[in-house]
């Protein structure tokens, strides 16, 4: 202990690259939109040698998707950048439904809460996709040397089916080409002008470097071999077409305009309403609240955004259903979209001088029939599902696709989990894509012209639809079915199973007190997305001597070799370069914080490292903190955990519940892990250096 | 309205530089520590052409100050980066006092709450000074082209007293020299090794560019002329010495070591305590809680830090008081400091392998007798006051010095406020520096060896001292006296003056709902530090027709020329390049949120700009939001504002209360502004271009 190393600790992990031979690249992500970047996050976090290519010259800066649902923000918290999102984003608490009243004048038909109190630390939020990409890119940068390669297109894709059976083989061959600035600058779409005309003054400072990438690429062609390939290349996915995976569904016959503007409107300017009628009318929407407005000639959706921007979704034209994938974009302009808004919200006014972004689209409700080829090539995000943007769900689904797929590919590539785990991607995410399209079909219909008699019921229909799909839309329920990573039928008897924990679902976030320093933290932040499975030991009230003994027995079982050959924490291959064990343990007890000590818990629950100290972040307490109204000591109660008995829960790397049991059920828990994790080879099998 | 400008809005303000002749520089800040950077923030924010020089080669990265008091975090919130601080920092809720018990063994003597619930959104927090500098530097960067010039020393300073009388003159001449890398690398202190040995791996990613500044400077000499100079050059201030300003006070006779380590200790490992005694002993401190530990051979202070670091303040030696400013540093090593800790906390253990930073110091309790020369040259931070670091107050006082001085110098330089306002810097901050030293004298004594008989009363003394100085220490009270920016005696009669608003003090932060979108926000964030004075119109319950009429009358008075020559909002010089008026108006009413409309308020309270839209951020509501437990509609009650009558308050650019009155008192309020702000010249006096 007399050797003092000054500053030996690394604040930022730089992965050590495995130098593969030549151009062989172990994994490949195509497309650096929301789903691609989420997958890339996991490669960075787990130290995987991957390449991420994108055909765009820069990241997105303005416009595009904006809706963020509570579950997505919970995931961002586990990734470490939720605070940046909330600092910039626009939040909403209510949604207003407007329609023609008795005299045909627009009136509020309903005011719906957009979310329920205390279901999540986060609410419905909007922030430009470009900013979300910024935060994920920064996180990738912090955790690795991975960088998105821009202006790169794919030219050929070959997949050798037989090689796919050998986990060590590289069955995928892709030809990549970096486009020259000349090729990039051929005008192909009016939309592109928004990006090419942007200057530093239009962007936040942390996006400036990305702007500088423009024109910096040199033409180059290369062939790479990969173990895995993830195609996150959007609605017209090149990867999907190469795999000849068809899509089901069709385009609708409605063309919509979207416009992000600084809106100048007296919509809901109630000056004209006599003061004594204020109580009747004053809760109506305005352009800083989410509003669905059905005028006499159509329905628009009003979405307040960050930086004072408001987005309008506006029906501009109908075309013959199913006749073509394309329509004549050139006739639709911001001026035309503006006129349509003016028509619909009349007699209120609508003007703008500043337009941040606009586009026009035809809703295609389509779903890819498959999402993988041999569990080596995967599709995610818009490459799998396209639908209307009006639910604010698209970016969330894509982010969550990438999040679900990313950890599985990263840990399979790392040799940490069994490759068959990759089958759960289709199992878990494809049904949600179907549910998304179903929801969209219902939802979009509510925006279409209705017969006069139906008008009164629109608000009711919307309210009913919102309620029906709420848990799905917010991401609070994902309905992940049984698999090797979701154990639905515990093998134990009448255990003290928490009433409100469901395998395959998230755990409801609460604020807990850290036992060592007393500070409250949301579970979404303390359960970091770092690639590890987590055992949550819900230890109950550890002041009780019987319970204390059970905890002691539990930790002995963890360390015991007798049950299953080797102790649980030393049984499985780690995440190379990151963690020796793919399993982390968190203890959450419910004794009063002041009556228990950090050191009361067995050392395996709070391990010591000479370079990082005791693991003070491992012991948590469900007790109230007078300094924090959200830390109220109700987690056990709301989770339905018995305070006397406690329980044992396994959380997957993406924070969904994988397994539940009694504190005694270490053998059953080990069977769960045996089904997912790769066991370490016996010591004799490890090749020794001669 | 038919001209649509695509993306005309700038997200980031780049100031337009006034090109002054040659080397004449309008303002100068020396020293880019906490107080210098805070002052520089205001230069950046108000578009002032300044230079910031620092003799260090890079910013600070590790060690140094760490304590952040609640008020400092409130200011950070108004500056826009509080979320970054809280994301990284370590917070505390309690402080533990330890001393020898009956058998001479260490026992807990007291457990004190470190702060009260609901007095601030923020608590006692620690984060390395280097990270705070990072956030302020980023904010300066976002708001301007100002950059800190490193490796620059000052060689001569001349001040021409007579020129100081002419506000337009440049009375200050300074010779600057940029040091070459060779000069910088001459070893002058063992402490410097920490900085020079740092690599990318030791730092967070956003500090990497700063590390790259090392060795990049070229020797250069220049002479600059300045209107103002702010000396934030530390305890041994060169500026102070040039001005021949003496300091009062002396060094104490105690030498302390400070060490930031990953501590491995079983301090408070209660395993040895029988379970049935747990309730008696288990609330004791450990090294993740702030603790004052008095062992048999001295008293140490234990401060948990970010990233698992713990800081220890350790008495290592005594020397003869007043005999010299210096002592032999070379004999004190991390190993020696460790031994002292081990002695004091015995029989508990203390070890470490990783040391992040350490230093040794002799407490000097000194205060400069003056803080300005001619209100043109100013001292701030450690240049004015030095004291022990044990209260976690030093960085706070320095930041708040710079914050107080910065807006005054910036707005005087901008021609927005009257130069005599600069006198209030000494008036407001010097008494606080004295109070700081007084507190420190009392506080430090509690850490010194005490006679055996006194031991039992130490905890009591500490508790009493904490309580006595709490409001001062947390920054909740600053006692700013009457001046041209603090009106203590309103000229009106028995007005509905809020019981809990005190001129010269902060307003207690609450969460309010934005009238337009319903989202809650802390007042600390919505009242931005952007250089403007703010009228808070506490409008009361505006559903009442009499009250509604009073608001109408108020806004008419704002726009009226009759009272004082020109309408209030058009009466004063703006902040050039930033704001046309130096006055901003916020309305906070207390009607139920759903029963009032944004557009119910007169347009002057929610002005329209074609490029940014209606000012939706100007109307706020003191009503509860079901989604936010902190937004509970109690601000009026806690502020002591009459819900029927409302009130009128002026908040200075630094968010201290400047003036209070009735909603009718627009003339009195105008007199307040006339005493601070520079009136616009009559139109005929504005020179016309020929």
Interface residues (C-beta under 8 A of the other chain):
Chain A: X1 X2 X3 X4 X5 X6 X7 X8 X9 X10 X11 X12 X14 X62 X83 X84 X86 X87 X90 X91 X92 X93 X94 X111 X113 X115 X117 X123 X138 X141 X142 X193 X194 X197 X198 X200 X201 X202 X203 X204 X205 X262 X263 X264 X266 X268 X269 X270 X271 X275 X278 X279 X282 X283 X284 X286 X288 X289 X304 X307 X308 X334 X335 X338 X351 X352 X353 X354 X355 X356 X514 X516 X517 X518 X519 X543 X545 X548 X594 X595 X596 X597 X598 X599 X600 X608 X610 X611 X612 X613 X614 X616 X625 X626 X627 X629 X630
Chain B: X1 X2 X3 X4 X5 X6 X7 X8 X9 X10 X11 X12 X14 X62 X80 X83 X84 X86 X87 X90 X91 X92 X93 X94 X111 X113 X115 X117 X123 X138 X141 X142 X193 X194 X197 X198 X200 X201 X202 X203 X204 X205 X262 X263 X264 X266 X268 X269 X270 X271 X275 X278 X279 X282 X283 X284 X286 X288 X289 X304 X307 X308 X334 X335 X338 X351 X352 X353 X354 X355 X356 X514 X516 X517 X518 X519 X543 X545 X548 X594 X595 X596 X597 X598 X599 X600 X608 X610 X611 X612 X613 X614 X616 X625 X626 X627 X629 X630
